[in-house]
Every structure is written in structure tokens, then in C-alpha cells.
Amino acid sequence: MTAPSRPVDPPGTRAIGFDDPGWRFDGPGTAPVRHAAELRVRAPRGADLFRMPGAYEASGIPWLSRRVTGDHTLWTRVTVDGREFGDAGGIVVHDGAGWFKVCVERTRAGGWAVVTVVSHPVSDEAAGPVLGGPDAELLVTREGRRYAVFHREHDGGDWRFVRTFFGADEADVRVGLFAQAPFSDACTASFAPLRITPTALADRR
């Protein structure tokens, strides 16, 4: 499904360079390589966020994050250098209910797909659209408690709907860019500057 309201730099949009002082890095792993226009996050073995008690749990990823208040739409392009199943990079959102992530992820079959995980608090994982390669633009839009996620592979193309869900009822959330390597030695994700506008998409389906 296509998002009719594409955020093609609407009024109020700003690009946040990775040299902005509002960013904060949390491990595991080494500090990311970042310049104003590019970010590279390297995840060590075992880095992941997932909570399924009795089956699989992991609680640490390297991510560069910042606080975002109120309704917003944000997007970035991510490119993943990973060879094993689960290697991924993308956007993560933390709020009072738990966390959510959307990523470009290596599949068991060796291809690539958009994968989402909502953990409030137990992880609800969904494999989304299949991708032609290890890169895509990812978009998250928020209005109140409701979030929606979109993706597109090519700049200027239509945004494609991935999923919607509800988060915590609080003004401030922490939004970050991350890499994970749950089963491999390492994985690196590269990001273009985050673009953000202080409004939600008018049509979130």
C-alpha cells in the first residue's frame, strides 16, 4: 500500500547532521564513525534487542540516539554490510512502554527484507517487504500514541506501508539509529542524515 502523503521536505523539515550535539551514543561496541553527513555503526557479536522469555532474549545494541518530543515524522536511508541471518541496521524508538525497531535485515534465505519488532514488553516480530538489496529508506511517523512505519528503496519513489502500532502515552521518546549482529561476528550499518518534521503523516495507511 502506498502512502498518499509523501514527506518530500514539507515545511518545517530539517536534516540533523551527525555532528549535532543532541546525539548520544550507547554501547555495546566501539563508538560509531560519524561526520555531519554520514554515520557508521558497527555491532559486535550478540548485539540485538529482542525479548521472548524462555526462547531468546538480548538487550544490547550500539545506537546513536536523541530525544524527540510530540508528533513527528522522521526518515533516513540505511545500508547494511552483513553476511549472516539477523545482521541489520535501522531505526529504534524507546518509550515508557518498551521499544520498537524497524530495520533492513538479512533473511534466513540470504536475501534482505524490512523487519519490525514491537516489544511492549514481549517482542512481536514481523517480516515485511522483501528488498532487492541491503539498503532502503525507512520512515516512522507518530501522532499521539499511534505510530506507522513505511519504506522505499529508491529516492523520490512512493513510500510503502509496513505496519502500525501503539506506543506509550508520553510526550518524549528517544529515537536512535542502530546496528545488530545477533549471530555473526559483526555487522555495520551506514546512515544518511536523519530528516525530521514536527507533524505526523496525514494518511498513515
Sequence and secondary structure as in RCSB ss.txt:
>XXXX:A:sequence
MTAPSRPVDPPGTRAIGFDDPGWRFDGPGTAPVRHAAELRVRAPRGADLFRMPGAYEASGIPWLSRRVTGDHTLW
TRVTVDGREFGDAGGIVVHDGAGWFKVCVERTRAGGWAVVTVVSHPVSDEAAGPVLGGPDAELLVTREGRRYAVF
HREHDGGDWRFVRTFFGADEADVRVGLFAQAPFSDACTASFAPLRITPTALADRR
>XXXX:A:secstr
 B SS  SS TT EEE TT TT EEE SSS  EEETTEEEEEEETTBEEEEETTTEEEEE  EEEEEEESSEEEE
EEEEEE  STT EEEEEEEETTEEEEEEEEE TTS EEEEEEEESSSEEEEEEEEESSSEEEEEEEEETTEEEEE
EESSTTS  EEEEEEE  S SEEEEEEEEEBSSSSEEEEEE  EEEESS  S   
